[in-house]
């Protein structure tokens, strides 16, 4: 009988969905996903974590709670060092230990630390071996998943380059995918911008092979922030304005965003989302920002 893997639709999900889904389906596993983020899910998540935790962590706990008891294993990756001499946010490192101590469900995990030669491919070989799959089956599933990831990446970059040709007002959204695409955090903002005839460019979708981030800071320790700032440097000259979307209280974002805000020439605002944010208040700020951008375009 096929095992069922539960995948929380939060944090690393938004960057690794294609890999996870392709890998486990190719091995014959069933997959279920947690529900979209909503107020009830968030409230349930808050019961498992301290108030000082960031909003995405509270949401993640809500997704774990939503999956609890519904699957054989819940997938919780341990992504520490995915690029040499950098690290992800400490929250990504804590997920496994938190879940193990808070929930009774079985957890399937993999650890990536390339500084210690613990690569993603080696990690995937380890997580599937105990279920009786051969090394050849696992490698085939992994390679297929990586191809899907690259196909999506190239498609997204192509679409982004096409969007840059738009005559509409263009806004660069500097935001982690787990914020941008979350139904509770970023999607209402993106929908509002689209409804107001604004083209949204995502900074995290970029093909930067060089250290473009050095335009803003000589050193940048956090992998995910480095990717965002590379995108900011890549697209800044092609958009009308910039929105930094973050969640409270994100330490890396608070430091990096302030550095960038002090060095960019384009109109920019920072939106900090917490669990108490008013949609009306955000819409008012966005309306004013759009108005500024449109008037500025006319006057240029």
Helices and strands as residue ranges (DSSP letters): E 4-7, H 13-26, E 30-33, H 39-46, H 55-67, E 73-75, E 78-81, H 90-102, E 107-108, E 111-113, G 114-116, H 120-129, H 135-163, E 169-174, H 177-180, H 187-195, E 198-202, G 212-215, H 223-235, G 236-238, E 241-247, H 251-261, E 267-273, H 279-299
